[in-house]
Amino acid sequence: MAAAKKSAKKPTAKKIVEETELKAADVIKKSHLAGFATFIREQGVVGLAVGLAIGAAAGDTVKKLVQAFIDPLVQLIVGSQAGLQAASFTVKFGNRQGVFLYGAFVSSLITLLATALVVYLIVHLLHLDKLDKAKE
């Protein structure tokens, strides 16, 4: 009997770790955590979060770029940035009137287009658009 007990193999530390990892993996697969982990992995949420963080950090830089280079161009064309933002026209019907502040919209549109152009150029020139792999 003593020989039979000695011949049975004792589990090694590596075997115990592997079994524990398998049990942990089974628990994760059976829980809601697995669905969440799958969602994160399949939908690229981590990449989205990284992109959002970088985009937020780059937002201030793009704003400064617009203020330094685009706003002076607008000032050359229309006179002044403040003048552009204050541009409006008034429509009167009888004793009523409506004031349309189109200048603020045009100024905001110029900033949006300049921001989009800068982001496009950064992504395109640094070939960041090639980093994503195609979804299968």
N, C-alpha and C positions, 0 to 999 in steps of 0.2 A: 503494500500500500504506500509506503513511503516513497518508493521509486516512481509510482504513478503520479504522486503530487509533484515531485521534482521535475518530471518530464513535461508537465503542463507549462506552457510558456507564459511568463508574466508580461503584461502589456508594457511596452516601452513608453518613454515620455513622448516620443514623436507620435506614436499610435494614439495615445490619450488626447494629444492636441488635435490630431486629425478628426477623431471622433467628436470632440467638443465643437470644432468648427462646423462639422456636418450637422450636428444638432442645432447649433445657432443658425445656420443657413436654413434649416427646415422651419424653425420658428419664424424667421423673417419672411420666408416664402408664404407662410400660412397667415400672416398678419396683414393689417392695412398698411403697415410700413413697406411691405413689398410693392404694393400698388403705387405708393408714393415714390419709392425708389425707381420703379420702372418708368413712371411719368417723368421724373427728373432726367433719367438717362435717355429716354426716347425723344423727348420734346426739346432737348438742348437747353433746359432752363438754366443750367450753370453758365453756359456760354452767353445766354441772354442777360444774366445778372452781371457777368463780367463786362459785357458790352454796355450795359446801362451805367455801370460805375465809371467806365472810361468815358462814355458820352457825357456824363454829368461833369466830370473833371475837365473835359475838353470844351464844354460849353462856354466857360468863362474866357478861354483862349480865343475861341471863335468870336465871341462878343467883342473882345479887345481888337481883334483883327478887323472886324467890321467898322468899329469906331475909328481905327487908325487909317484904314485904306478906302473903305466903301463910302463912309460918311463924307470925307473930303471930296470924293468924286460927285456925290449928290449935291454938295454945296456948290461945286463949280457949275453944275447944270441948272439948279433951281435957286441959287442964291445963299440959302442957309438951311441947315437941318431943322432949326426951330421954325423957320418960315414954312418949310414943307409940312411939318406936323400941324401947324396952325391953319393950313390951307383949307378953305371951306367954301361952300356956296349956299345961298339961301333961296328957298322957293316960297313965294307968298301967294296965298289964295284968300282974297278978301282981307279979313282982319287976322288971319292965321298965317303962321310961317313955320317952315322947317329948315333947320340948319344941318347941312350934311358936311361932316368933318372927314372928307376923303383923304386929306393929307396924312393923318395918323395911320390910316389903312395903307396908303402907298408906302410910307416909311417902314411900317411893319412888314409889308410884303417884300420890300428891298432887303431888309434884314434876313427874312426867311430864305429868300433865294440865294443871298450871299452865303448864309450858313450852309444850306444844302450843297452849294457849289464847293465850298471848302471841304466839307465832309466827303463829298464824292471824290474830289481830287486826292485827298489823303488816302482814302480806301483804294482808289485806282492806282495811284502812283506807288504806293507801298505794297501793292498786290495782295492786300488783305482780303479781297474778294475771292481769292483762290484758296484761302485757308479752310473754308467750310467744305466738307465733303457732301456730295449729293445724297439726298435721302433715297433709300431704296424702297 
